[in-house]
Amino acid sequence: MTGGYDLTYGYPPLAPLLSVPLLWLGHGGAPATAVSTGALVAGTVVLWRMLPAPWRSAATMVCLGFGMLPSYARLGYPAIVALALLVPVVVRWPRTGAGGRLGAAGLARAACLGAACAAQQLPWFLAPFLLAGIYAVRRGELGGRAAALVVLRFTGAAATVWLLVNTYFVVSEPGPWLTGIALPLTQGAVLHGQGVVDISLYLTDGSDRLDWYSSASLLLLGGLLVLFVLFVRRLGPAATVLPWCAFYLATRSQDGYYLLMTPLWLAAAVTAPASAFAGAWQPRARPLSGPRRRPARVALTVLLLMPALVSAAVAATGAPPLRMRVIGARHLTPAAVSRLTLQVTNTDAMALTPHFTLTMGQGMDPYWRIVRGPRTLPAHTTARYEIRPPEGRFTVPRPGARIRLRAFTASPQTLSSTDVQQAVRRTG
């Protein structure tokens, strides 16, 4: 949103550490590709071995049969490493700490969870649901104190592994380490993905309330976690699905966050059925267990989810703060534009610093450079801007293609868009 680019590695350090021994493969992307591809193959084998025989072919199909996971592995995406580490955590996870003892298997699960959290940020969203589910199942079996001790030991083992991976960076560079691993959550990246945010990105001309999407995502995540705790006997099998639902309302919506974890859905669906949660502990609020419990549960569900839905509606119904019109175009050739002249009106009550780009699909092209025009446009004023393509020329696509002029601002986060396909085809 700030008009720049994030070219840093905003992930926890486990995947790069695993890549170091493979630098002999070359200093390009080969080591990272080898690590993530090897992790995907290893995760597939582990899932295949841990599932009942009738489901093993499904494990192979979900992990390797579709192009998405192998393509992310070829890109060296660290979420693949995290996915592989989460497989043994999720398979039969309600049995963790059975009888009040973690044992070697429970400690191994905890270690894998800690390592997964040290590889990529997505496991951070899953961990609270797993810990809450383990507590509920063990409390139903052992009582509150014993269940709390099991969860405490499990969390301690996971945190120890996480700290072991991160200790060197925490000690040597605490500031860059903290800002780096938090970067995907704080970077203010432009809108992208598949979710409610597409209303502002494709169906309307933008919104001056994009920050509300992030608020909606956090509210939905919190609401789903509370519902999971209250109704764990019903929602327990969905523990590996619910955390990713929050991304439907985020500014960086879905775009793989959901589908990347499909092997975990299979693992939980097969090995953590509803019967595993039949005796799980649930809070006994009187309205939720009385004769009118069904209407009360529906009302509570609506109450917990409504703030997120309202926040998303506020974001989606915002108006674009900048009114833009192309008033001139300089052509190198009839099919190549070298500059655009814009008339931009700030209809908002705040001064805005716009950053312009032209897009022709679901991706975001590089920002155009402002050659002339104010850096910051005061409230309720109009100015002319002359913008230049990042590579000096913009090739006009075939007739019929939709070309969108977009302007992002970072404070507050806003998006303004308008169609310009006719304007860029004018000869000047």
N, C-alpha and C positions, 0 to 999 in steps of 0.2 A: 504493500500500500504506500510505502514511502518513496516509490519511484526508483528504487535500487534493486539489487539482486542478492540472493543468499547463496553463496558459493562455498559455504563451509560444510563440515560434516557434523550436523546437529543430532548425533545419536550417542548413546552410551558406548563405552570403549571395547566391549568384548569382541565384536566382529573384527575390528582392526588388529587387535592383539592376536587373534587366531590367524590373521592373514600374514603376520610378520614372518613366520617360518616358511612361508611359500613365496617370498620375494624372489627366490631364484627362478620362478616362472616368468618373471619380467616385471618391470616397474610401471606397467599400465594397469588395466583393470583385471588382469588374469588372476592374481592372488585372491581378490575379493570374489570374483566369479567362482573360483574353485572352492572357496570356503562355503559360500551360500549354496552352490549346487551340491556339494558334498553333504551339507546339512540337510537339504531336501531329500536326498537319497537315503541318508541315515534315518531321518524322521519317518520316511515311508516304510523302511524295513522294520523299525521299532513298532510302528502302528500295526503293520501286518502281523508281527509276531504276537502282539498283545491282544488283538481282537480275536473273538471266536472264529473258527474256520469258515463258517458260511459268509462272514463279512469281510474276509481278507481281500477278495477281488475288488470290493468297493473301496477299500483303503488305497489300493494301487490306482484305481480310477480317479478318486478325489485328489490324490497328491500329484499324480503324473499324467493322468489322462486328459486333462484340460490344459490349454496353453498358458493360463495366467500364472500359476505358481512357477513352472519352469522358466518363463520369461522374466519374472522378478528375480529368480535365482541367477540367471545369466547377467542381470544388471548388478548383482552383488548387494541386493537390498537386505539390510540386516534383519528385517522382520522375518525372513525365511529362517535365519538362525534361531530367532526367538520361537517361531512356530515349532521347529524340531524339538527344542528343549521343553516346550509345553506339552508335547504329546504324552510323555510318561506321567506328567502331572495330572492331566485330565482323565486319562483312562482309569476307571474305577475310583475316581477321586472321593466318593462318599465313604470309602473304606479307610481313608487316611486316619490314623490314630485309633482304629478300632480296638476296644478293650482298654483304652487309655495309654497305649504304647505306640510310639511311632515306629520303632524298629528300623531295620536297615532300609526297607522299602519306603517308609515315611520320610526318613532323612534324605533319601535319594530324591524323592519328589520335591522336598523343600529346597534342596540344592539346585535342582533343575529350574524351579521357579525363580530363585534368586539370580541364577545365571541368565534366564530369559529376560528378567527385568534389567540386567546389565547389558543386554544386546540391543533392545529397541523399546520404545515407549508403549507400544500397544499392550504388553502384559501388565503395565501399571493399572489399566482399566479393568482387567480381568481379576487381578489379585483380591480386591475387596469382596467380590462375589464368592470366590472360592473360600476365603477365610470365613466369611459369614455362613456359608453352607456347611463347612466342616464343623463349625461351632454348633450349629443347630442340630446336625445329625448326632454329634457326640454328646450334646447335652440331653437329647432325648434318650440316649443309651446310658450315660454315666452320671448325669447331673451337672449343674452349672459349674462347680469348682473344678472338677476333673476335665470338663470340656474346655474351660478357659486355660488350664495348664497345657492341654494338648495343642491348642491354637498358639499359645505363647511359645512353646518349644518349636513348633513348626515355623512360626514367623521368625524366631531367633535364628534358626538354621538358615532360612532363606536370606535374611538380612546379613548374616555372616558371609555367605558366599558373595552376595552383592557387594559388600564392603571390600572383600578381598580383591575383587576385580577392579574396584574403583580407587583403592587406597592410594596408590602411587599418584594418581591424578589429583585426588583431593588434597594431598600433602604438598605436591609440587606446584600445582596451579589451581588453587581452589576457585578463584573467580572465573577463569575461562571454562573450568570443568562444569560449574553450576550453570552458567549461562548457556554453555554448549548443549548439555543434556536437556535443558528446558526450552531450547530454541524452537522446536516444532510447535510448542504451545504458545510461544510469545512473539514469534517473528512477524505477525501481521501479514501473512501471505495473501495474495489475491484469491478471489473466490474460485473454487474448482471442485468438481465432483458431481455426485448424483444424490440429490436430496432436496429439501425445502428451499435451499439457497438458489436452486435453479429458477425459482420464480423471479428473483431479482436479476439473475444472470441472463435469462432467455425470454421469459414471458412478459416482463415489464422493462422499463428503461432504467432500472436501478433503484436505489434506496439510500436515504440519508440516515438510516438506522441499522447499519450492518452489525454494529456491536451487539445488538440484541440477539443475533443468531448464536453468538458465543455464549451469552447468558442462557439462552434456551437449551443449548447442548448440556451445560453444566446442571441446569435444573432437571433436565430429563434424566441424566445419569444419576443424580441424587434421588429422584423420585423412584426410578426403577430399583435402586438398591434398597430403599425402604420397603417397597412392595415385595421384593425378594425375601427380605427378612420376615415380613409379616405373613407371607403366604408361601413359605419355602416348601411345604409339602406339595403344593401345586406347581410352583415355579422352579423347583430344584433342578429338573432336567434341562431347563433353559439357561443355566448359569453361564454356559459358554457362548450364548447368543445375545443375551440382554446387554452386556457392556457395549457392544458395537452399535446398538440401536441409537445411542446418543449422537453418533456421527451423522445421522440423517438430518440433524438440525444445525450442524456446525458449518462454519464458513469453508472449511476444507472437508466437505461431506464425502462420505463413503469412499469412492474412488479406490477400491481395493481393500480398505480397512475391514470391510465386512467379509468379502469373499476370500481374502487371504487366509482366514481362519476356518474355512469350511472343513478341513480335516478334524478340527476339534469338535465341530458339531457332530460328526459321525462318531468320534470316540465317545462323546458323552451320551449320544442317543442310544448307543449299543450297550455301554457299560455302566451308565448311571440312570437307569429307568426310574419311573415314578415310584415303584415299589421300594426303592432304596431310601426314600424320604417319608415313608408311611409313618414312622415313629419319630420323626424329627420334631424338635421343639419349636413352637411358635408362640409369640406373645399372646396372652389370653385377655385381650381387651373385651369387656363385657358386651358392647354393641356388636362385636364381630363374631360372637359365639352364641348369641341369644336367638330367640325365635325369628327375629327379623334380620338375621345375619346376612342374607344375600343382598337386600337393598343397601345395608350398611357397608358391605364390602365394595359394592359398585360405587357408592358415594365416596368412599375413601379413595378408591382408585382414581376417580375423576378429580378429586381434590388434590391428590399428589401429582398428577400429570398436567393439570390445568395450567399451572404457572409456566411450564415449558411451552405449552401450546400457545398461550397468550403472548409470551415473549417472541415466539417464532412469527406469530401473526403481526405483531408490532413491526418486526423487521421486514417482513414481506410486503407490508402495505405502505412502507415509507416511499416518499417521492424523491426522484433524482434531484439533487440540489443545484446542478449545473445544467443550463439550457444551452445546447451547442448547435451551431450551424456552420457548414462549410461554405465560405463565401469566395474561395479562390483555390485553384489547384495549378501547380506548375508541373508540366509534363516533360520528361526527357524524350519520350516517344508516346504515341497514342496509348500504349499499354504499360507505361512506367511513369509513376509519379515521383517527383523529387521533393516537393514541398506542398503543404496544405495550409491555407489561411482560414482560421476559425474565428467566429464571433461567439464569445462565451459570456453568459450572464449567470452570476451567482445569485440565486434566489433565496439562499439560506441567510439566517441571522448571524452567521459566523464567517470570518474570513477563511478561505480554503486555499490549499496549495495543490493544484491539480497535476496529475501525471497522465499523459495521453498514450494510447496505443490503438492500433487497428487489429481486429480479429476477424477470422473467417470460419471459425468452428468452435469446438469445445475448449481448445487450448488458448493460452495467452501469449501473444507475440511480444517481442522486446518493446520497451518503451521508445517512443519517438522523442527526439531532442527538441526542446523549446528554443527556437532561434530568436524570436521576438515575442514580447509579452511579459506581463508581471509574473514574478515567481508566486506571489500570493495575491489572490483576487479578493478584495474587500467585499463585505456583505452588501448585497443589493446593488452591485455595480456590474457594468459590462465592459469587456476589453477584447482586443484582437490579439490572437496568438498566431504565430507562424511556427509550424512544427516540421521537422525533418526526419525521414526514416533513419533507423539506426545504421543501415548499411548504405545510405545515400540514395536508395531508390526502392520503390514499392511497386511490385509487379501486379497490375490489375488482373484479377482472375476472370474466368470466362463469364459471359453474361448469365444472369440468373443467380450467381453466387451472392450470398448475403455478407456484406461488409459492415462491421459495426465499429464505430468510433467510441472508445470507452475512456472515461476519466476517473481515476481513483484518487482519493485523498486519505491520508493516514490519521488525521486528528481533527474531527472525528472520522471514523472509517465510513466512507461513502463510495457509491458507484453511480455514475451517470453514463448513459449509453444513447446512441442514436444511429440509425441506418444512414450510410453515406455512399452506397454503391453508385447512385446516379451522379453524385457530385464528383467522385474521383474519376469518372469516365468523361467528364467535360474536357475539352481541349482548351489550353490556356496559352 
